[in-house]
Amino acid sequence: MSVLLPLGALAQYLRAQGLCGSEAIAISALSGGQSNPTFRITAGTRSYVLRKKPPGQLLASAHAIDREYRVMSALQGSDVPVPRMLTYCQDEQIIGTPFYLMEFLDGRVLVDQSLPGMEPAERGEIYREMNRVIAALHSVDYQAVGLQSYGKPGNYFARQIARWTRQCRESTLPVNDAMQRLIGWLPEHIPAGDETTLVHGDYRLDNLVFHPTEPRVIGVLDWELSTLGHPLADFSYQSMSWHIPPSLWRGINGLNLVSLGIPCEAEYIAQYAQATGRDPAEHLDFYLAYNLFRMAAILHGIAQRAADGNAAAVDAVETGRKAGPLAELGWQCALRHDAARS
């Protein structure tokens, strides 16, 4: 990360907030969060995380770090573990853009979903805990915690499908046949019934911080895509892992889950259903088709930025190429959905 923070102004701000004394501060870049630069700030024995908007002209709705700060502040003391929020600063004179500070969580971020190096029993515990926390998130009374204006309640699938369809159609890159078919199919097959909860939008293993030694989540991170939405859209985003091979994208399809100690998809779904009373199984193929379409559209957007020469990541072209295969998987889910109802 090439963005440097002005040490003097930041140190003065931290002292004014009572977050450090006269000791020198040190700054190091943290990975994680694809769009908002994130840093670890060390002041003596105290450590914080600073997350800021990137510099330059931005889309009005992009990089909304104020929303991240708001949702994690609202969840303090709930059954959803989040870092303690410390301060939000809109003054661009300090480090050039708005930012917020939160506590640094000393724990494990597990990236590989096959959890290499663990015993089978440990892997099972990690997956059960991951499931427990998303069930807790979808049980939060968002109105009681002051998030009633955090998004639009209702009609979530239709709005999301329209949003990502619009992005695909505005792209100058060709959209593959599977994407085109999903664009037509998805709006016609949205399941009846609706529900609104707080949703994370990108709930996955490597957006969780686990206790250093226990299979316990101590913090859910990266709330950039959070809003009010349909809980089963949020939960089934995780179900994609059981359908995507590791060679294509983040997934566990094709692995020997029994020997690894990782639950099969049906077991994972059943745990969530028991905890929440919501059963994703009936319309699972629709939810999978939707999420694979959404992910393919996101990756198509990355490919577009690479083609335009303004992609942030060095592997943007390679990442963008995954859009087509993910859309193909999504279309197979759509066909399976139709076959089950014919």
N, C-alpha and C positions, 0 to 999 in steps of 0.2 A: 504494500500500500504506500503510495507515494505522497499522500497528503500529510503534511507536517503541521503540528499544532503549536501555536505560539506559547511557549512555556511560561513566560513572565505573566501575561494576562491571565492565563488559566490558573497559575499558582495564586495570584491575587484573588481571583474569584473563589477558589477553594477555601482560602483562609477566611474570606468574608462570610462564607457559608458554614464555617466551623468544621470543615472536612479535613483540614490539615493545619499544622502549626508552622513553625519556622523552617522545618526540614525541607530539603530539596525534593522535587517530584520527578518521577521517571515515567516515560510513556513508551508503550510498545503496542504494535498493531495486533489485533486479534482476527483470526479467520472467523467466518460465519456471518450470515447476513449478506446477501448478494448485492445489495444496493446502498445500504447505509454504512459508511465507514465506522468501524468499531475499534476501541482502544482500551488497553488496561492502563490505569493510572495508579502508580504506587507512590505513597507518601509515608515514609517510615515503615511502620508495621501495618499500615492500612492500605487496602487495595480497593479500587473502584473500577467500574466499566463506564466508559463514555461512548455514547452513540450519537452520531451527528448526521445532519443532512449533508449530501455531497455538495461541492461548490458548483456554480454555474446556473444557467437557466434550466428550470425543471417544470415538468407538467404540474398543473395545479394540484392534482390529487395524488401525485407520486411522492414517495419518501416521507410519508406523514408520520414523522417520529412523535409528534404530539399525540397521535392516536395510540401508538405503542405505549407511551408513558401513561396515558389515560387508562387503558385497559389493564395494565399491570398494577397500577395504583388501585383500581377498583377491586382487583382480585386479592389484595392483601388480606390475610386472615381467613381466606376461603379454603376449600378443600383442594384448590388448584395451586400447586406450589409455584411461586414466581419470586424473582429477586426483589429485594426491598428497594423501592424507588426513593431516591434522595433529593433530587432537584431537577427542574426543567428550566432551561434558559432560552428565551427568545432573542436576547441581545446579540446581534450579529457582530458586534464590535469585539466580543471576547475572543472567539476563534474563527470567525468568518461566516458561520452559519448557526442556526439554532441547534441545541444539543440537550441531552439529558444525562444524568448520572444515576447509576444504580450500584448496588453492592456486587462485588465480585464473588462468584460461587466457586469454591474450590472443590471440584468434583470431576466426574468422567463424562466426556462426550463420546459416545459410541457411534461410529460412522458405518461400519460394515454390518448389515443386518443379519449376517450369518454368525456374528459374535465369535470370531475366531479366538482360540485360547481359553475359552470358558468350558466348564463342565456342562453336560446336558441339563442338569437340574438348575444351574445358574441361568442358562438361556431361557428356560421356561419361566423363571421368576422375573426376568427382565421384561418378557413379553406380557406377563400378567400385570405387572406394574404399569407398563405403557398403556394397557387397556383400561386399568383402573382410573388413571388420570384423565383420559379423554372422556370416560363416563362421568367423572366428577365435573369436568368442564361443561358438559351438556346438561348437567343438573343445576347449574348456577342460575339463580333468579336474577336475570340481567336488569330487570327494573329495580329490584331491591338494592342492587349495588350501584345504581345510578347510570346504567348504560342504555336506558330506553331510547336515546337518540343516537346510538352508536352505529345504526344502519337502518335499512328499511325492512320492517317485518313482512314476511309472506312473499310468495311468488319467486323464491330464490332461484330455483332451477331455470325458469324461463328467463329471468334477468341475466343470469350467468351465461347461459347458452347464447343469448343475443349479444352479450358483450364480446365473447370470444369469437363468435361468428363475424361480428363487425371488424375485429382486428384482422382476421384472416382475409376478409374481402378487401380490406384497405392495403394489404401487403402487395408489393410488386413481384414477390416471388410466387411461383406456381404452387397452388395448394393441391395435394395429391388426391386421388380418387376416393380413398377411404375417408378423408376429412370432408370432402364434398358430400359424401353419402351421409355421414353423421350430422352434418349441418342440416340436412333435410329431415333426417329420422328423429333426432332427439326431441325437437319441440312437439312432435306428434305422439310421443310416448311417455310424457311426464306422468308419474303415478298420481293417482287421486289422493286427496288429503294433503295437509300442509302443517308445518310446525316451525316455530322460530326459537332458536336458542343462540347463545353466544357460540361462535365457531372460530377456530384458530386459522383455518385456511391452508396451513402447511404443516400439519401435525405429523411428524415423523421422528424416527429414532434419534437422528443427529441434531434435532432441535430441542433435545432434552438434556439436562444435566443430571447425572446420577450421583448419588452419594459415593465417596471414594471407595468404600468397601461393601456397602449394602446395596441390594437391588431395590433402591428407593429413589424416586425422582425428587430432586431438591429444587428444580427450577425448569419451567417451560420458557423457551426463548423464541425470538424472531416472530413477533406478532404483526408483521407488516401487512399480511393479508387477512387479518382478523376482522370480523364484522358480525352483524346479526344475520343468521342464515339457517339452512336446514341441517339439523344434526346428522342425518344419514348421508348427506353429501360429504360432510367433514369426516365421518367415521370411515366411509367406503374409500376415501382417498388412501387410507392405509391398506385397504384390501387389494389395491393394485399390486402390492409387493408380491402376493402369492401368484400373480399372473405374469410378472415381468421377470425374465431371466437376468441374472447378474451381468451377463455379457452385453446386454442391451442398455440397462439403466439400473437404478437402485431396486433390486428385487431378490426374491428367494425362490422363484419358480425353478423347478428341476432339481433342487437340492434335496438330500435325504433328511427331511424334517424330523422324522422319528428318531434317527440316530443322533441328530443335533439337539434334540430336546425342545425344538421350536413347535408350537401348536400349529395344527393345520388350520386352514382358513375357517372351516366350519366351527372348530373349537373356539377360535378367537371371536367369531361373530356371536356364538352362544354365550360367551362370558359377558360381552357388551349387552346383549339382550336381557340377560338375567339381572344385570346391574341397573339398567335404565327402563326396562319394559318396552323398549323399541327393538323391533326385529328387522334388520336389514335384509334378511334372507329372501323374502318374497319378491322383491324387486332388485335383487343384487346385480343382475346383468345390466339393467338400465343404469344403476349407480356407477358400475364399472365403466360402461360405455361413456357416460358423462365425464367421469374423472380422467379417463384416458384421452378423450377429446380435449378437455381443458388443458391437460399437461402437454399434449401435442401442440395446441395453439400457443402455449407459453414458449415452447421450444422453437416453434415456427417464428415467433417474434424475435427470439435470440438470433436465429438465422438471418432474419431481416436486418437486424442491427449489424451483424457481421458483414452482410452484403453492402450496407450503407457506410461501413468503415467506422462505426462508433460503438462497437461492442466492448463491454468492460472486461470480459474474460478472454484469456488467450486461447482457450479451447472452444470458443463460441461456434465456430464453423462445425466442428465435430459434434458438439452438443445439439446444434440445430438439425443435424442429419438424423437424429433420433425421432424427430417429429413424425415422419412417415411410418416407421415401424410401430410406434405407439398408437397411431391412428388405426393401423391395420388390426392391432389387438382390440381396440375399441369397437371396430366394426364387427369382429368375430363375436364379441359380447352382445352386440345388437342383434345379430343373426340368431344367437342362442336364445335371447329373450323372445324373439318372434316364434322360433320353433317350439318353445315351451308353451306357447299360448295358441298354437294352431291346432 
